[in-house]
Amino acid sequence: MSDCVTVRLIGGPCDGGTLEVPADEMQDPEPGYDFVPEDGSGAPEELPRVAYYARPGEAPHVWYWRGWTC
């Protein structure tokens, strides 16, 4: 099992939250995920997932809100 890294989520419905991510996932040049927030946090019915990604050239363990997605 991989070690995990805690990433900080900035902006959007999960602002200030954290997410545990497998360390090997952090090797991507622009790591990030889209996922369904635990509480749904105002998600539009047609776009239930949030997208958070690191910014190129910035800390890979800080992910920024990119919007809703399906």
C-alpha positions, 0 to 999 in steps of 0.5 A: 500500500502506498504512503499518503500525502495530505493535500490542502484544498483551496476555493470552492465548496471544499475550501480549507479542507484536506484530502488524503492522496496516495503519494505515487499520484503526486508524481504527475506534473499537475496532480489533482482529482475530481470527486464527489464531495462528502456532503454534496456542498451545493453541487448542481444536479448535472455536475455533481463532482468538484475538480481540484488540481495543483497549479503548474510550478507551485506546491503539488500538495496545494490544490485549487478549485477548478469548478464543477464537472460530471 
